[in-house]
Amino acid sequence: KNPFRVEYQVVNLAKLAELYPTGGSVTAADLIEKGAVRKGQPVKVLGNGDLSVKLDVQVDAWSATAKEKIEGAGGSIAQP
């Protein structure tokens, strides 16, 4: 048991594509409003699924695959 371990809430690219069909800006606050994640925990984006729209994502963490796919669709990813 590591007391410093961070438990992330996971959001896949497929879910982002579903929530933002026209693209746009994605923040943790937006995801909380849409009910994709709960308040109070950091958010991590994983690369499961495909993305065809441009998203500007600002979350706490992401996988290499997710970053590749987001940038490949013309978007950007950064920490808030």
KANORWO-V767609 format. One record per residue. RES is the residue in three letters. PHI is phi as a letter, one per 20 degrees, with the letter a starting at -180 (* if undefined). OMEGA is omega as a letter, one per 40 degrees, with the letter a starting at -180 (NA if undefined). Layout:
[[RES,PHI,OMEGA] [RES,PHI,OMEGA]]
//
This chain:
[[LYS,*,i] [ASN,e,a] [PRO,f,a] [PHE,e,a] [ARG,f,i] [VAL,d,i] [GLU,e,a] [TYR,e,i] [GLN,e,a] [VAL,e,i] [VAL,c,i] [ASN,e,i] [LEU,g,i] [ALA,f,i] [LYS,f,i] [LEU,f,i] [ALA,f,i] [GLU,f,a] [LEU,f,a] [TYR,c,a] [PRO,f,a] [THR,d,a] [GLY,n,i] [GLY,p,a] [SER,e,a] [VAL,d,i] [THR,c,i] [ALA,f,i] [ALA,f,i] [ASP,f,a] [LEU,f,i] [ILE,f,i] [GLU,g,a] [LYS,e,i] [GLY,n,a] [ALA,f,i] [VAL,c,i] [ARG,e,i] [LYS,f,i] [GLY,n,i] [GLN,c,i] [PRO,f,a] [VAL,d,i] [LYS,c,i] [VAL,e,i] [LEU,d,a] [GLY,e,i] [ASN,f,a] [GLY,o,a] [ASP,d,a] [LEU,c,a] [SER,c,i] [VAL,d,a] [LYS,e,i] [LEU,c,i] [ASP,d,a] [VAL,d,i] [GLN,c,i] [VAL,c,a] [ASP,f,a] [ALA,b,i] [TRP,b,i] [SER,e,i] [ALA,f,i] [THR,f,i] [ALA,f,a] [LYS,f,i] [GLU,g,a] [LYS,f,i] [ILE,f,i] [GLU,f,i] [GLY,f,i] [ALA,e,i] [GLY,n,a] [GLY,e,i] [SER,c,i] [ILE,c,a] [ALA,b,i] [GLN,e,a] [PRO,f,NA]]
//
